[in-house]
Amino acid sequence: MDYRKLGKTDLNVSCLCLGTMTMGWTSDKVESFAVMDYAVDNGINFFDTADIYSQWVEGNDGGVAESWIGEWIKSRQARGKVIIATKARGRMWPGPDGEGLSRAHLLRAVED
């Protein structure tokens, strides 16, 4: 696996990034954990996610991929071994700060 320096940081990320949009949508937790295991076993250390992922699934408030990544990191003792890129912008709750890039939206997205 090839790696690249991430911007002006000291982080080196794999040239391939694991997208997690299907977690909690078309792949269940067991499948998702297996995919993350496979990715790391093959040199991928960069995961892309978002708070809104799987929100479109009936009965799902979103955030499943982020939660499962956290559970996977804890169960595999992988903290410091993977780099997570996440996003917050989409509508996650009602009201004027329910979506967008306002300070209020971003702070709540981080806390939720």
Buried (B, 14 or more C-beta within 10 A) or exposed (E): EEEEEEEEEEEEBBEBBBBBBBBBBEBEBEEBBEBBEEBBEEEBBBBBBBBBBBBEEEEEEBBBBBBBBBEBBEEBEBEEEBBEEBEBBBEBEEEEBBBEEEEEBBEBBEEE
